[in-house]
Amino acid sequence: MTHPTPLKMLLVLVLGIAGFFTGSSAQAQTSLIQNAPARRVLSLNGSWNYIIDPYENGFYDYRREAFDKSASGKGGYYDNQKPSTAQEPELIEYDFDHSVALQIPGDWNSQDPKLLYYEGTIWLKKSFKITPTAGKRYFLYFGAINYESHIYLNGKKLGMHQGGFTPIQYEVTGKLNSSGENFVVVKADNTRHLDAVPTINTDWWNYGGITRDVFIAEAPETFIVDYKVQLAKDNMSQLAGYVQLDGAGKSGQAVTLNIAEAGIKQTLKTDGEGRATFSLPAKKLKLWSPLSPKLYAVSLTNGTETVQDKIGFRTIQTRGQDILLNGKSTFLRGISIHDENPLIPGRARGEGDLRMLLTWAKELGCNYVRLAHYPHNETMLKLADEMGLLVWAEVPVYWTIAWQNPATYQNAETQLSDLISMGKNRASIVVWSVGNETPLGAPRLTFMTNLVKKARALDDTRLIAAALELHRTPDNVIHVDDPLGESLDLTSFNEYAGWYWGGKPGEITKYTFDIKYNKPVMISEFGGDALAGYHGDADTRWSEEYQEALYVNQLKMLSTIKGLRGMTPWILADFRATRRQHPVYQNGFNRKGLISSTGVKKKAFFTLQEYYRQQAAKYDTGK
């Protein structure tokens, strides 16, 4: 066996990084369109034909060479080839039009029993009609595809994308058929990889496929591609932001910002890069909060188009161990949520599913939700704005990442950048989280600290956090001194006393906390499993009574933390998790939900609800 030389290893690394950037280059041609679903769009949701391809026969030839990198660029399933009318038609061993269909948006695992555990490649094809108009630009937009996707339009490759939870966009101007008949083919591959983000090991279901909306967006030749309209950092009476144009006529253009209800109207002029920045007094704005989730109609006009958005305005900051929302101390009464409807297997498919989850959170008494452990649907963020729920938004830097792989870091940074781009105008988002339960070590600290720096560079108006590591000593002290905490705004950590360690629920109040940082403390996770309808005493593991006692004693234990300013227990509802194998109590579900997979509220739901009622009386009324 021969071993690679250091030079060869370096070459492989460089080529790997280059390949990552090449794969993303098509998307980089234009910034992700801000508020893309609100533009003029043609929906491609609905029925998509699919082909299961575990050997990737539709991507590689028999020599394992990619068809789309051959001289002709043809030969793959993305050709969507049909038999010719010749007397002896060529051999074609696939046919999308006679293949079965999936509903998009939607994962494949929940739509076909044989795909429940499938990890690998599936090809999806959608035919559609659109006749391009002269003077218009067109963009193909996917809300999310898990995990690696290769996207083709009319047989031509648009690009490759990595990451299962962030938007994908390609400009297709000049690539649509003038006849109006078009088709898009997606190679979706949810295979887990050690150097991916998230890595190979997670604690949620690896749903594959096109899991969020797909559409073609239309825009003028020069259009408003991006904007930020928010309050300036820590300033409740100053509006600040920018408008970015894209296109040949982007420089020296007039752009008008109008918030009619607040009496704000300002005409700006773009610079040579097509950007117009502004800083305006905004003393008449009514501030957004969970108690009063005021949204303003904001319009941006550049002469050829008007973009509309609904935006709330608020400030978030820390002072010592306080979290200040609009300058007032607050307690974040939260719950963690996965992007999954427990009642209908699979990823949440649309607004109805998402609104149900947030309505449950409101019923629990929450003013805050942790959208774990990856970027959630843009619709979820807009609903949180509307319904008055603060948001912790996160990227899937989860458990053990390939800390020393430059391409892995770039992948994580790109996902973070895309999340911030998508959510920067949402008043509900108050925390950007750069990761969860990542193990201590110098490479990890460098990786995570760089993500923190990136987040601050992109948005200095929100708090930065992560779920930190902790350790226990024999004297029953829980120590929180993870060095990553130095660079964060919150001291957030997960602890599972009473479930994974610490004895029975009644024994955990013996623990005390030694927290290094003089910052607001957020308990980002605690909890334990309960099978709804299974009953016993407070010491009977898996019973509703055990979970209830765990919550009662957790709240007693946590109340001793002087700087406690919020929590997001794990989790709102039971969710599918491949790791959870017990055939009686779990059966493929993580049962830590306060609501069961059939929508039944467990006893612990009402324990937390009462605690939140008490906190609301203290903080929301000033008593």
Salt bridges, closest charged atoms under 4 A:
GLU56 OE1 - ARG64 NH2 3.16
GLU56 OE2 - LYS187 NZ 2.63
ASP68 OD2 - LYS157 NZ 2.98
ASP95 OD2 - HIS98 ND1 2.71
ASP97 OD2 - LYS82 NZ 2.61
ASP97 OD1 - LYS125 NZ 2.79
ASP112 OD2 - LYS114 NZ 2.69
GLU119 OE1 - ARG192 NE 2.93
GLU148 OE2 - HIS150 NE2 3.04
GLU171 OE2 - ARG137 NE 2.86
GLU181 OE2 - LYS129 NZ 3.67
ASP203 OD1 - ARG579 NE 3.90
ASP203 OD2 - ARG580 NH2 2.52
GLU218 OE2 - ARG40 NE 3.09
ASP226 OD1 - LYS424 NZ 2.87
ASP234 OD2 - LYS233 NZ 3.94
ASP246 OD2 - ARG137 NH2 2.71
GLU261 OE2 - LYS294 NZ 2.62
ASP309 OD1 - ARG426 NH2 3.10
ASP322 OD1 - ARG565 NE 2.90
ASP339 OD2 - ARG212 NH2 3.14
GLU351 OE2 - ARG355 NH2 2.87
GLU363 OE2 - LYS601 NZ 3.48
GLU378 OE2 - LYS382 NZ 3.99
ASP385 OD2 - ARG426 NE 2.89
GLU386 OE2 - ARG355 NH1 2.92
GLU394 OE1 - ARG370 NH2 2.97
GLU394 OE2 - HIS373 ND1 2.73
ASP459 OD1 - LYS228 NZ 3.44
ASP459 OD2 - ARG462 NH1 2.70
ASP481 OD1 - HIS471 ND1 3.62
ASP482 OD2 - ARG444 NH2 2.64
GLU486 OE2 - LYS516 NZ 3.55
ASP489 OD2 - ARG456 NH1 3.06
ASP514 OD2 - HIS479 ND1 3.09
GLU525 OE2 - ARG370 NH1 2.86
GLU525 OE2 - HIS373 NE2 3.56
ASP529 OD1 - LYS592 NZ 2.83
ASP539 OD2 - LYS504 NZ 3.98
GLU545 OE2 - HIS535 ND1 2.81
GLU545 OE2 - LYS603 NZ 3.58
GLU548 OE1 - LYS603 NZ 3.61
ASP574 OD2 - ARG591 NH1 3.40
ASP574 OD1 - LYS602 NZ 2.87
GLU610 OE2 - ARG613 NH2 2.73
ASP620 OD2 - ARG333 NH1 3.28
